[in-house]
Amino acid sequence: MSDEAGATDATDAEVAPAPAPVEFDLRLPAISVMPGAIGETFLDDIPEEERIEIAGEPGQDPAVAFRRTLGMFATGVTVITTQVGDQVHGMTANAFMSVSLEPPLVVISVDRRSKMHQLLYEGRHYGINVLADDQQAMSDRFAGRRAAEGEAEVEEPTFVQVHETPLVDGAIAHLVARVVRSYWGGDHSLFLGRVEYARYGVGRPLLFHGGRYERMVGATQVFSALPAELLGPIVDAGEQRSYADDETIVRTGDPGDELFVVLAGEVKVLREGREITRIEAGSFFGEVSVLDGGARSADVVAAGPVTCLAIPREVIRAALAAHPGAAWAMLEILANRLRRD
């Protein structure tokens, strides 16, 4: 994605002309007047436009192919924030990178059509908020995406103030930087910032790849034993599902046709109404019935909001047959659960 994580599922028809970027604007009662000009130092010579060479399918739109190529680079998801008077302004972005450790410098890339572009100038502070893997709704909120019919409304964001800069509460890392230079970047500008504050916590990051959100499924013991060429097809074959607190995910007697990986949250395993164990994010359940083809032997219920990846039985069996090391990892996890229970 270029700037907005929530605006990257564009179809080919939406690429040309590209719509103006969508941003989140938290409207508060008072807005102060922004200083006049952006302090922007352009390159001396802007290169002439040249047609990009695109390999692969002939006749494809170069802009679409270029965008898809860039989308193959997996990134984290950040929210860029700043404040003008009593108004917090922010946008979802993955166009962020570190530049230097000494002095501490970072850079963000901002679409010239966006309001954020007009708010940043030399001397202005901006915040970089690295989102956790359970903050997809927060990313959508800052990208201007409204909840679809039937979806829960996204909660209002809360902020903490550091160096007169609003930072998103709950992010796994925060940076506050002061713009020291800005550069021409085609249809974007690059804002170089000197970091004045940094904080990191614990948790897994929200990822973005190929035009959609991703999570660190490979962190589970079984999947970490699989080579990349096998892990990719398994994850692609899975379906991401969300469950509300106390919602039943599988019931005793259900067919064992899917393995569930817990991406976020925690689930309870119940037999005859009695809780026998809990399974946290990064682990899986339903493996026994997936392997033997039998029915589910327990109920699994969400303990709070839960996100799971459901992977078809035939995909899991094929992967384990091709890579026995993953089967041994699964047996080790089962043995540890039996010891605990």
N, C-alpha and C positions, 0 to 999 in steps of 0.2 A: 504494500500500500504506500501511497505517496505521503499523505499526512494523516488521514482519518481512518482509523481501524474499522469503524463501523460503516464506511462508505466505499469499501473495496470489492464488494461482490457485484461490481458493475458488469453488465453484459457487454458484448462487443459493440452493440449499437450505442451504448452509453459512453463509449470512450471518446468519440469525436462528434461534436465538440464536448469536452469534459465539463460536467456541471461544476459550479463553484463549490468549494469545500464547505461542509457542514460543521458548525462548531457549537459548543455548548456555552451558553451565556447565562450565568446565574444572576437574575435581575434583583438587585437590592435597591432600597429607596433612593439612595443618592449616588450620583455619578459626577466625578470631578472632571474638569476639562484637561485633555491630554496636551502636552507640549507639542509644538508644531511639527518639525521635520524629523524624518528618520535619518539618523547618522549612518549613511551607507557608503562604503568605500568600494566602488566598482573596480573590476579588473580594467586595466588600461585598454586591452583589446578584447572585445567580445568576438568569439570565433564565428565564422560564417556558418550558416546552416548547411549540413551535409546529410544526404540520405543514409540511413543506417542499413548495414548489410544484415539480413536476417536469414539464417540457415534453417533448413527443414522444409515444411510444406510450402510449395510455391503459391504466390498470389495472396498470402495472408497479409492483413493490415499490419504494417511495421509498428504502429503505436501499440496495438493489442499484443503483438508478439514481444515487444520490449517490456511491456508491463508484466506479462506472464513470466518472462525471464527473471525480472527483478523479484517477482513473488516467490521464486524458488529459494531465495535467501531467507532463512528462518530468523525471526527477530523476537525480542520481547515487545511488550506493549507499554507505552508510557502515556501519561496525561501531562501536557504542558500547561502551566497555570501562571497567571499574573494578576495583578490587582490595580484598578484605577479608582481612586477614591474608595467608595463603599461597594464597588462592584467587582466581583470575582469573574474572570474570564478564563476559559480553558478549552483545549482541544485534544482529542486523542491522536497520538502520533507514534510511529515506529522509526521515523527518520531522525535518529539521535545516535551520537557516538562520542566516545572519549577521544581526546586529542593529545593531551599531555598530562604527565604526572607532576612535573615541576617546570613552570608553574602549573597548577591544576586547571585544565581547560577542557571544555566540552563544546559540542556544536549541535545545533538543531537546524533542520531544513523546513521552511514554512512557505506555503503557497502564497504567491503575491496577491491573490484575490481575497485572501482570508482577512478577517478582522484582526486576528492575532498579528498578522504582518504589520498592520497599522499601529499596533500597540507597542511593538518592540523597537527600541532605538538605543543608541549607545548610552549607557548609564542605567537603563531600565533593568530590573531584576525579573527573572522568570524561574519557576520551579519545575523540576522534572520528577515525576512520580512513577516509579516502576510498579506496575500492577501485579497483584498476586493471582494465582490461577482460579480463585473463586470470585474475582472482580470483573468478570466479563460484562455483567450488567452495568458496572460503572463505566467501562470502556464505551459501551453502546450509548450510555447517557451523555457522555462528553462528546460523542460523535453525532449527537442530535437524533439518535434512533429512539423512537417511541415504542413502548411495549405493544406487541400485536394483540389482537383480540384473544382473550383467554389466558394471556400471560400476566404474571404478577407485575404490578407497577414497580419501576425501578425506584429504590429509596433515594431520598434527597441526600446528596453528598454532604459530608462534614469536613471541615478543614481545621488545621492548626496553623498558626502564624509563626513564621521564622524569618527574620530579616525583612519584615514587612511584606512577606510573600506567602500566599496561601498554599498549603500542602495538603494533598488528599489523605484523609485519615484512613489507616489500614493498608496503605501501600507497603511493599516489602523493602523499598529503598526510596530515599528522598535526596535531592540535590537542589541547592539554590545557587544560581549563577547570575552574574552581572554582565550585561552585554558590553564587550570591549571593542568589537569590530563586526561589521556585517559585509557580506560579499554578494555579488551577482551570482545567481545559479540558474540561469534560464528562466523558467516559469516559477522558480522558487528563489528565496534568498536564504543564505546561510548566516546564522547568528552565532558568532563565537562568544562564549561566556566564560568568565573566570569564576571558578567555584568558590563560594564563600562558606558553604555549609554542606555536610554530607552525613547521612545516617543510613545504616542498613540493619535489617532485622532478620527474621527467619521465615521460611515458607518457600513454596515453589512459584516460579513466575508464570504469568499468562503468556503464551507464545502465539505467534502469527506466522502462517506459512501457506502459500498457494491460495491466497484470498480468503482464508478462514482461520478461526481460532484453533489452537492446538494446546495440548497439555503434555506433561512429561510422563507419558505412559511407560516409556522405557525404564523408569525408575523402579518398577516392580521387579522382584527377584526373577520371576520366570521370563519376563520379556527382556530383561537385561542379559539373559543367557542366549538370546537369539541374535544372529547376525543382522546387519541393517537390511540386507536384501530380503530377509524373511519378515522382519518386524514391520517394514513399510506396508506390505500387502495386508498384514493382520490388522493394523490400525485403520487402514483405508476401508477394510470390510466391516469395521465396527460402526455401530450407531450410537451416538451420544444421546442420553436420556436424562431428564431431570425429575426428581421426586420431592414432594413436600414432606414436612415432618410427619412421621407416623404412617406414611403411605407404604403399602405392601408392594414390594418389588417382585418377589416370587412367592408362591404358596406351595405347601406340601402337596405332592402329587402332580404338580405341573410337569410337562415334558422337559427333559434336560437338553434343550436344543441351543442354549447360549451360555457362554462364560461371561461374567460381569467383572469389570475392573472398576474399582472405586476411584474416581478422579478427584472428587472433592466431597468432604463430609465424612460421615460414619454410618454404618448399618448395624442392626441387631439381628442375630441369628436366634430363632425361637423354635423350640420343640415342645409341642403340647402346651403352648402358651408360656413356657418358661425360657427366659433368656439364658443361652448357654455360652455365648461369646459375642464379641463385637469386632468388626473389621473396619480398619481405618483407611483413609486415602492412601493409595500406592499399593494396595493389595487387591485380591480378587476373591470371588466366591462362585459356587456352582460348578466347580471343576470335577467333582466325583460323578455327577450325573452326566456331565458332558463326555467324560471318558468312557463310562460303561453304558451309556445310552438309556439309563433308567430314569425313573421319575425323581423329582425333588424330594429330599428327605427332611426338609425343614422350611419354615417360613423365614423370609428375610425382609426386614422392615427398616425404613429410613429413620435414623435417630437425628432429626434435624434435617435441613435441606441437603440433598445429596445429588451429585452428578455421577453417572456411571457410563462406561463404554460397554455396550453389549456386542459380543463377537460370536458369530455363528459357530456351531459345533464342528462342522466339516472343515472350517478354516483352522481352528485350533488343532484338530487331530492331524491334519496335513502338516502343520508346522512342527509338531512334536515328532512326527514320523521322520521328517527331514532333518531334525536337529535333536538327537537324544539328550544332549546336555540340558536342554530346557525341560525335558521330562523329569530328569533327576532333580532339577531345581524345584519343580512342582511337588515332588515327593518329599523333599526336605521341608517345605512349607507345611504340607499336610502333617508330617511327623511332629513339627513344633506345635501345631494347633492341638493335636491329640494329647501332647504332654500338658499343655495349659488346661485343657478341658478335663 
